[in-house]
Structures are given as structure tokens and as C-alpha cells.
């Protein structure tokens, strides 16, 4: 998913773009143009299907290949949007790659 990353530099705010690699309720990793510094606080913008959300995050690790972010406490709108997006991804993955023993578990549970 495309993201925006707003950084607060000495000369003022700067916005860059990136791509999320994985997202959870506590944080995410992404490929971003211009790796931010570890410890830096940034604003991440996600264009979720229900509504775009912005959240504060701290940079936990950073390299040219990948940056990891830990979210500050999420506002309710962001929590709900991320939960729905993660659930949608799970459902999509289950359709593409069904668990081979899912039918056995259903038959044996009755």
C-alpha cells in the first residue's frame, strides 16, 4: 500500500512517499525515499479503503532497504481502519492460499 511520510526537519516539514511492507496494530515497516533517522518521530499517512488516516510513529530501525515504525497510541479511526484492512488481507490470502487442512478441522469439530 502506498504511504506518505512527513518528517520534521530543521528547515521545516518534508513529505516523502513510500510503500508499506507489513502493517500491524502496533507498527509497520516500509520502503521509503530517504531513510529517516532512528528515534525520529514522523507522521504516516495511509489511504485505507474506508478513509485516509494519519498517525504518529517513532522510527525504530532504518536502512536504505527498509524502515520500521512503532505507532504512538492510535486514534479510534486509525485503529478501526487498520483492523478492517488487515482482516480484508487475511480473507484475500485465505482465498488465494487455502489452508490444506481447513476442511478436516471443520469435519472433525462436529
DSSP file (Angstrom, degrees, kcal/mol; ACC not computed):
  #  RESIDUE AA STRUCTURE BP1 BP2  ACC     N-H-->O    O-->H-N    N-H-->O    O-->H-N    TCO  KAPPA ALPHA  PHI   PSI    X-CA   Y-CA   Z-CA
    1    1 A X              0   0    0      0, 0.0    19,-3.0     0, 0.0     2,-0.1   0.000 360.0 360.0 360.0 134.4    0.0    0.0    0.0
    2    2 A X  E     -A   19   0A   0     17,-0.2    45,-0.7    45,-0.1     2,-0.3  -0.399 360.0-173.7 -65.3 144.5    1.4    3.5   -0.8
    3    3 A X  E     -AB  18  46A   0     15,-2.4    15,-1.9    43,-0.1     2,-0.4  -0.913  19.7-138.6-132.0 161.5    2.1    5.7    2.2
    4    4 A X  E     -AB  17  45A   0     41,-1.8    41,-2.5    -2,-0.3     2,-0.5  -0.934  15.2-158.3-115.2 149.6    3.2    9.3    2.8
    5    5 A X  E     -AB  16  44A   0     11,-2.8    11,-2.4    -2,-0.4     2,-0.6  -0.975   0.9-161.7-131.3 116.6    5.8   10.1    5.4
    6    6 A X  E     -AB  15  43A   0     37,-3.0    37,-2.1    -2,-0.5     2,-0.3  -0.884  10.9-171.4-102.4 124.3    6.0   13.5    6.9
    7    7 A X  E     -A   14   0A   0      7,-3.3     7,-2.7    -2,-0.6     2,-0.8  -0.832  20.8-136.4-112.3 151.7    9.3   14.4    8.6
    8    8 A X  E     +A   13   0A   0     33,-0.5     5,-0.2    -2,-0.3     2,-0.1  -0.848  34.6 175.5-111.7  94.6   10.0   17.4   10.7
    9    9 A X  E >   -A   12   0A   0      3,-1.6     3,-1.7    -2,-0.8     0, 0.0  -0.411  46.4 -97.6 -96.6 170.5   13.5   18.7    9.7
   10   10 A X  T 3  S+     0   0    0      1,-0.3     3,-0.1    -2,-0.1    -1,-0.1   0.852 125.2  46.8 -56.1 -37.1   15.5   21.7   10.7
   11   11 A X  T 3  S-     0   0    0      1,-0.3    -1,-0.3     0, 0.0     2,-0.2   0.418 128.4 -81.8 -89.0   2.7   14.4   23.6    7.6
   12   12 A X  E <  S-A    9   0A   0     -3,-1.7    -3,-1.6     2,-0.0    -1,-0.3  -0.670  70.1 -27.5 126.5-179.9   10.7   22.6    8.1
   13   13 A X  E     -A    8   0A   0     -5,-0.2     2,-0.4    -2,-0.2    -5,-0.2  -0.371  52.5-166.4 -69.6 145.8    8.4   19.7    7.3
   14   14 A X  E     -A    7   0A   0     -7,-2.7    -7,-3.3    -2,-0.1     2,-0.5  -1.000   5.7-153.6-133.7 134.7    9.2   17.4    4.4
   15   15 A X  E     +A    6   0A   0     -2,-0.4     2,-0.3    -9,-0.2    -9,-0.2  -0.917  17.9 171.2-111.7 133.6    6.9   14.9    2.8
   16   16 A X  E     -A    5   0A   0    -11,-2.4   -11,-2.8    -2,-0.5     2,-0.3  -0.851  24.1-122.7-131.2 169.1    8.1   11.8    1.0
   17   17 A X  E     +A    4   0A   0     -2,-0.3    16,-1.9   -13,-0.2     2,-0.3  -0.728  31.4 157.1-113.2 162.0    6.4    8.7   -0.4
   18   18 A X  E     -AC   3  32A   0    -15,-1.9   -15,-2.4    -2,-0.3     2,-0.4  -0.936  35.2-107.4-163.1-175.7    6.9    5.0    0.3
   19   19 A X  E     -AC   2  31A   0     12,-2.4    12,-2.7    -2,-0.3   -17,-0.2  -0.998  30.2-125.0-129.8 130.0    5.3    1.5    0.1
   20   20 A X  E     - C   0  30A   0    -19,-3.0    10,-0.3    -2,-0.4     3,-0.1  -0.489  18.9-173.3 -72.6 143.2    4.2   -0.4    3.2
   21   21 A X  E    S-     0   0A   0      8,-3.1     2,-0.3     1,-0.5     9,-0.2   0.764  72.1  -9.2-101.7 -41.5    5.7   -3.9    3.5
   22   22 A X  E     - C   0  29A   0      7,-1.3     7,-2.0     2,-0.0    -1,-0.5  -0.979  62.0-159.2-155.5 152.1    3.7   -5.1    6.5
   23   23 A X  E     + C   0  28A   0     -2,-0.3     2,-0.3     5,-0.2     5,-0.2  -0.996  13.3 167.4-136.6 137.8    1.3   -3.4    8.9
   24   24 A X        -     0   0    0      3,-2.9     3,-0.1    -2,-0.4    59,-0.0  -0.785  52.5 -95.1-133.3-179.0    0.1   -4.4   12.4
   25   25 A X  S    S+     0   0    0     -2,-0.3    49,-0.2     1,-0.2     3,-0.1   0.670 124.1  43.4 -72.9 -15.5   -1.8   -2.6   15.1
   26   26 A X  S    S-     0   0    0      1,-0.2    45,-2.4    47,-0.1     2,-0.3   0.631 125.7 -42.3-104.9 -17.1    1.5   -1.6   16.8
   27   27 A X  E     - D   0  70A   0     43,-0.3    -3,-2.9    -3,-0.1     2,-0.3  -0.979  48.8-130.4 176.9-168.2    3.6   -0.6   13.8
   28   28 A X  E     -CD  23  69A   0     41,-1.8    41,-3.4    -2,-0.3     2,-0.3  -0.979  10.3-131.1-160.7 165.8    4.7   -1.2   10.3
   29   29 A X  E     +CD  22  68A   0     -7,-2.0    -8,-3.1    -2,-0.3    -7,-1.3  -0.948  31.6 169.4-124.0 153.3    7.7   -1.5    8.0
   30   30 A X  E     -CD  20  67A   0     37,-2.2    37,-2.4    -2,-0.3     2,-0.6  -0.987  39.3-115.3-155.8 158.6    8.0    0.3    4.7
   31   31 A X  E     +C   19   0A   0    -12,-2.7   -12,-2.4    -2,-0.3     2,-0.3  -0.919  45.1 179.8 -94.3 123.8   10.3    1.2    1.8
   32   32 A X  E     -C   18   0A   0     -2,-0.6     2,-0.7   -14,-0.2   -14,-0.2  -0.943  35.2-110.7-129.2 151.0   10.7    5.0    1.9
   33   33 A X  S    S+     0   0    0    -16,-1.9    31,-0.0    -2,-0.3    -2,-0.0  -0.698 101.3  13.0 -77.1 115.1   12.6    7.5   -0.2
   34   34 A X  S    S-     0   0    0     -2,-0.7    -1,-0.2    30,-0.1     2,-0.1   0.872  94.1-112.4  81.2  95.2   15.3    8.9    2.0
   35   35 A X        -     0   0    0     -3,-0.1    29,-0.1     1,-0.1    27,-0.1  -0.363  30.3-134.6 -62.8 126.3   15.7    6.8    5.2
   36   36 A X        -     0   0    0     -2,-0.1     2,-0.2    27,-0.1    -1,-0.1  -0.325  29.0 -93.8 -74.7 165.6   14.7    8.6    8.3
   37   37 A X    >   -     0   0    0      1,-0.1     3,-1.8     4,-0.1    22,-0.3  -0.531  41.3-100.1 -80.7 145.1   16.9    8.6   11.5
   38   38 A X  T 3  S+     0   0    0      1,-0.2    22,-0.2    -2,-0.2    -1,-0.1  -0.427 111.6  25.7 -60.3 134.9   16.3    6.1   14.2
   39   39 A X  T 3  S+     0   0    0     20,-3.0    -1,-0.2     1,-0.3    21,-0.1   0.207  90.0 133.9  92.9 -14.7   14.3    7.8   17.1
   40   40 A X    <   -     0   0    0     -3,-1.8    19,-2.6    18,-0.1     2,-0.5  -0.410  53.0-133.3 -68.7 142.6   12.8   10.3   14.8
   41   41 A X  E     + E   0  58A   0     17,-0.2   -33,-0.5   -33,-0.1     2,-0.3  -0.864  33.3 172.9 -97.6 132.2    9.0   11.0   15.1
   42   42 A X  E     - E   0  57A   0     15,-2.8    15,-2.3    -2,-0.5     2,-0.5  -0.840  33.4-121.4-132.6 166.0    7.1   11.1   11.9
   43   43 A X  E     -BE   6  56A   0    -37,-2.1   -37,-3.0    -2,-0.3     2,-0.5  -0.972  27.0-159.3-111.0 123.2    3.5   11.3   10.6
   44   44 A X  E     -BE   5  55A   0     11,-2.9    11,-2.1    -2,-0.5     2,-0.5  -0.883   1.1-158.7-104.4 130.8    2.5    8.3    8.4
   45   45 A X  E     -BE   4  54A   0    -41,-2.5   -41,-1.8    -2,-0.5     2,-0.4  -0.941   8.0-173.2-110.4 128.3   -0.5    8.7    6.1
   46   46 A X  E     -BE   3  53A   0      7,-2.7     7,-2.6    -2,-0.5     2,-1.2  -0.960  22.0-142.3-117.9 136.4   -2.3    5.6    4.8
   47   47 A X  E     - E   0  52A   0    -45,-0.7     5,-0.2    -2,-0.4   -45,-0.1  -0.676  32.5-176.7 -95.0  79.0   -5.0    5.7    2.1
   48   48 A X        -     0   0    0     -2,-1.2    34,-0.1     3,-0.6    33,-0.0  -0.383  37.5-110.3 -75.0 156.4   -7.2    3.0    3.6
   49   49 A X  S    S+     0   0    0      1,-0.2     3,-0.1    32,-0.2    -1,-0.1   0.861 115.9  43.7 -57.2 -39.3  -10.4    1.9    1.7
   50   50 A X  S    S-     0   0    0      1,-0.3     2,-0.3    31,-0.1    -1,-0.2   0.924 133.7 -32.0 -73.6 -44.0  -12.8    3.5    4.3
   51   51 A X        -     0   0    0     26,-0.1    -3,-0.6    27,-0.0    -1,-0.3  -0.936  67.4 -92.8-171.2 147.9  -10.9    6.7    4.8
   52   52 A X  E     -E   47   0A   0     -2,-0.3     2,-0.3    -5,-0.2    -5,-0.2  -0.448  44.7-164.2 -67.7 144.7   -7.4    8.0    4.7
   53   53 A X  E     -E   46   0A   0     -7,-2.6    -7,-2.7    -2,-0.1     2,-0.4  -0.948  12.5-157.0-131.1 152.3   -5.7    8.1    8.2
   54   54 A X  E     +E   45   0A   0     -2,-0.3     2,-0.3    -9,-0.2    21,-0.2  -0.976  16.5 176.6-125.4 142.8   -2.7    9.7    9.6
   55   55 A X  E     -E   44   0A   0    -11,-2.1   -11,-2.9    -2,-0.4     2,-0.3  -0.997  29.8-115.5-146.2 150.3   -0.8    8.5   12.7
   56   56 A X  E     +E   43   0A   0     -2,-0.3    16,-2.5   -13,-0.2     2,-0.3  -0.624  39.0 173.8 -81.4 141.9    2.3    9.4   14.7
   57   57 A X  E     -EF  42  71A   0    -15,-2.3   -15,-2.8    -2,-0.3     2,-0.4  -0.989  27.5-132.3-147.3 154.7    5.1    6.9   14.7
   58   58 A X  E     -EF  41  70A   0     12,-2.8    12,-2.6    -2,-0.3     2,-0.5  -0.902  29.1-118.7-106.9 137.3    8.6    6.6   16.0
   59   59 A X  E     + F   0  69A   0    -19,-2.6   -20,-3.0    -2,-0.4    10,-0.2  -0.651  33.3 176.0 -75.8 120.2   11.4    5.2   13.7
   60   60 A X  E     +     0   0A   0      8,-2.9     2,-0.3    -2,-0.5     9,-0.2   0.787  67.4   1.2 -97.9 -34.9   12.7    2.0   15.4
   61   61 A X  E     - F   0  68A   0      7,-1.2     7,-2.9   -24,-0.1    -1,-0.4  -0.983  67.0-173.3-150.6 153.4   15.1    0.9   12.7
   62   62 A X  E     + F   0  67A   0     -2,-0.3     2,-0.3     5,-0.2     5,-0.2  -0.980  13.8 147.9-154.7 133.7   16.2    2.4    9.4
   63   63 A X        -     0   0    0      3,-1.5   -27,-0.1    -2,-0.3    -2,-0.0  -0.901  60.4 -92.5-148.7 177.0   18.3    1.4    6.4
   64   64 A X  S    S+     0   0    0     -2,-0.3   -32,-0.1     1,-0.2   -30,-0.1   0.768 125.6  44.8 -65.4 -23.1   18.2    2.0    2.6
   65   65 A X  S    S+     0   0    0      1,-0.3     2,-0.3   -34,-0.1    -1,-0.2   0.801 124.6   0.8 -92.0 -31.3   16.2   -1.2    2.2
   66   66 A X        -     0   0    0    -35,-0.1    -3,-1.5     2,-0.0     2,-0.4  -0.991  50.8-155.6-162.0 144.4   13.6   -0.9    5.0
   67   67 A X  E     -DF  30  62A   0    -37,-2.4   -37,-2.2    -2,-0.3     2,-0.4  -0.991  13.6-151.1-126.0 135.8   12.4    1.3    7.8
   68   68 A X  E     -DF  29  61A   0     -7,-2.9    -8,-2.9    -2,-0.4    -7,-1.2  -0.895  12.4-167.1-108.9 135.5   10.5    0.1   10.9
   69   69 A X  E     -DF  28  59A   0    -41,-3.4   -41,-1.8    -2,-0.4     2,-0.5  -0.939  13.1-154.0-122.8 141.1    8.0    2.3   12.7
   70   70 A X  E     -DF  27  58A   0    -12,-2.6   -12,-2.8    -2,-0.4   -43,-0.3  -0.974  26.9-129.5-110.5 124.6    6.3    1.9   16.1
   71   71 A X  E     - F   0  57A   0    -45,-2.4   -14,-0.3    -2,-0.5     3,-0.1  -0.447   9.2-132.9 -72.9 142.5    2.9    3.7   16.3
   72   72 A X        -     0   0    0    -16,-2.5    -1,-0.0     1,-0.2   -16,-0.0  -0.402  66.6 -51.1 -73.0 169.5    2.1    6.0   19.1
   73   73 A X  S    S-     0   0    0     -2,-0.1   -17,-0.2     1,-0.1    -1,-0.2  -0.211  72.4-125.8 -49.3 128.0   -1.4    5.3   20.5
   74   74 A X        -     0   0    0    -49,-0.2    -1,-0.1    -3,-0.1   -19,-0.1  -0.509  13.6-116.7 -81.4 142.1   -3.7    5.2   17.5
   75   75 A X     >  -     0   0    0    -21,-0.2     4,-2.4    -2,-0.2     3,-0.5  -0.422  35.8-105.9 -67.2 154.5   -6.8    7.3   17.2
   76   76 A X  H  > S+     0   0    0      1,-0.2     4,-2.6     2,-0.2     5,-0.2   0.851 119.6  54.6 -53.3 -39.6  -10.0    5.3   17.0
   77   77 A X  H  > S+     0   0    0      1,-0.2     4,-2.3     2,-0.2    -1,-0.2   0.916 110.9  45.1 -62.3 -42.7  -10.5    6.0   13.3
   78   78 A X  H  > S+     0   0    0     -3,-0.5     4,-2.6     2,-0.2     5,-0.3   0.911 112.4  51.8 -67.5 -42.4   -7.0    4.7   12.5
   79   79 A X  H  X S+     0   0    0     -4,-2.4     4,-2.5     1,-0.2    -2,-0.2   0.948 113.3  44.3 -56.8 -50.4   -7.4    1.6   14.8
   80   80 A X  H  X S+     0   0    0     -4,-2.6     4,-2.5     1,-0.2     5,-0.2   0.920 114.1  49.5 -62.7 -45.5  -10.7    0.7   13.1
   81   81 A X  H  X S+     0   0    0     -4,-2.3     4,-2.1    -5,-0.2    -1,-0.2   0.907 113.1  45.6 -62.3 -43.4   -9.3    1.3    9.6
   82   82 A X  H  X S+     0   0    0     -4,-2.6     4,-2.8     2,-0.2     5,-0.2   0.911 111.9  52.0 -67.9 -42.0   -6.2   -0.8   10.1
   83   83 A X  H  X S+     0   0    0     -4,-2.5     4,-2.4    -5,-0.3    -2,-0.2   0.934 112.1  46.0 -58.7 -46.1   -8.2   -3.6   11.7
   84   84 A X  H  X S+     0   0    0     -4,-2.5     4,-2.3     2,-0.2    -1,-0.2   0.894 113.1  49.8 -64.6 -39.5  -10.6   -3.7    8.7
   85   85 A X  H  X S+     0   0    0     -4,-2.1     4,-2.1     2,-0.2    -2,-0.2   0.919 111.3  48.1 -66.8 -43.6   -7.7   -3.6    6.2
   86   86 A X  H  X S+     0   0    0     -4,-2.8     4,-2.4     2,-0.2    -2,-0.2   0.918 111.8  50.4 -62.4 -43.7   -5.8   -6.4    8.0
   87   87 A X  H  X S+     0   0    0     -4,-2.4     4,-2.3    -5,-0.2    -2,-0.2   0.905 109.3  51.5 -61.7 -41.5   -9.0   -8.5    8.1
   88   88 A X  H  X S+     0   0    0     -4,-2.3     4,-2.1     1,-0.2    -1,-0.2   0.892 109.4  50.1 -61.9 -40.3   -9.5   -7.9    4.4
   89   89 A X  H  X S+     0   0    0     -4,-2.1     4,-2.8     2,-0.2    -2,-0.2   0.911 109.5  51.3 -64.0 -42.7   -6.0   -9.0    3.6
   90   90 A X  H  X S+     0   0    0     -4,-2.4     4,-2.5     1,-0.2    -2,-0.2   0.932 110.8  47.9 -60.0 -46.2   -6.4  -12.2    5.6
   91   91 A X  H  X S+     0   0    0     -4,-2.3     4,-1.6     1,-0.2    -1,-0.2   0.901 112.5  49.3 -62.7 -40.6   -9.6  -13.1    3.8
   92   92 A X  H  X S+     0   0    0     -4,-2.1     4,-2.0     1,-0.2    -2,-0.2   0.924 111.7  48.3 -64.6 -44.5   -8.0  -12.4    0.5
   93   93 A X  H  X S+     0   0    0     -4,-2.8     4,-3.4     1,-0.2    -2,-0.2   0.881 107.8  55.3 -63.5 -38.7   -4.9  -14.6    1.4
   94   94 A X  H  < S+     0   0    0     -4,-2.5    -1,-0.2     1,-0.2    -2,-0.2   0.852 108.8  48.3 -64.8 -33.3   -7.2  -17.4    2.5
   95   95 A X  H  < S+     0   0    0     -4,-1.6     3,-0.4    -5,-0.2    -1,-0.2   0.900 117.6  40.9 -70.9 -40.7   -8.9  -17.4   -0.9
   96   96 A X  H  < S+     0   0    0     -4,-2.0     2,-0.3     1,-0.3    -2,-0.2   0.897 132.1  22.2 -73.2 -41.3   -5.6  -17.4   -2.7
   97   97 A X  S  < S-     0   0    0     -4,-3.4    -1,-0.3    -5,-0.2    -2,-0.1  -0.668  81.5-163.3-129.6  75.2   -3.8  -19.9   -0.5
   98   98 A X        -     0   0    0     -3,-0.4     2,-0.4    -2,-0.3    -3,-0.1  -0.303  31.1-106.5 -63.5 143.1   -6.4  -22.0    1.4
   99   99 A X    >   -     0   0    0      1,-0.1     3,-1.9    -5,-0.1     4,-0.3  -0.561  27.9-136.9 -68.2 123.5   -5.1  -23.9    4.4
  100  100 A X  T 3  S+     0   0    0     -2,-0.4     3,-0.2     1,-0.3     4,-0.2   0.716  98.8  44.1 -62.1 -22.3   -4.9  -27.5    3.3
  101  101 A X  T 3> S+     0   0    0      1,-0.2     4,-2.1     2,-0.1    -1,-0.3   0.284  80.0 103.2-105.1  10.8   -6.4  -28.9    6.5
  102  102 A X  H <> S+     0   0    0     -3,-1.9     4,-1.8     1,-0.2    -1,-0.2   0.905  82.5  49.6 -60.9 -42.6   -9.2  -26.4    7.0
  103  103 A X  H  > S+     0   0    0     -4,-0.3     4,-2.2    -3,-0.2    -1,-0.2   0.866 108.8  52.8 -64.2 -37.1  -11.8  -28.9    5.7
  104  104 A X  H  > S+     0   0    0      2,-0.2     4,-2.6     1,-0.2    -1,-0.2   0.910 107.9  50.7 -64.9 -43.1  -10.6  -31.6    8.0
  105  105 A X  H  X S+     0   0    0     -4,-2.1     4,-0.9     1,-0.2    -1,-0.2   0.890 111.3  48.6 -63.2 -39.4  -10.8  -29.3   11.1
  106  106 A X  H  < S+     0   0    0     -4,-1.8     3,-0.4     2,-0.2     4,-0.3   0.912 113.0  46.8 -67.5 -42.2  -14.4  -28.4   10.2
  107  107 A X  H >< S+     0   0    0     -4,-2.2     3,-1.0     1,-0.2    -2,-0.2   0.908 113.5  48.6 -65.8 -42.2  -15.4  -32.1    9.7
  108  108 A X  H 3< S+     0   0    0     -4,-2.6    -1,-0.2     1,-0.2    -2,-0.2   0.633 100.0  66.7 -74.3 -14.4  -13.8  -33.2   12.9
  109  109 A X  T 3<        0   0    0     -4,-0.9    -1,-0.2    -3,-0.4    -2,-0.2   0.564 360.0 360.0 -85.5  -6.9  -15.4  -30.4   15.0
  110  110 A X    <         0   0    0     -3,-1.0    -1,-0.2    -4,-0.3    -2,-0.1   0.454 360.0 360.0 -92.0 360.0  -19.0  -31.7   14.7
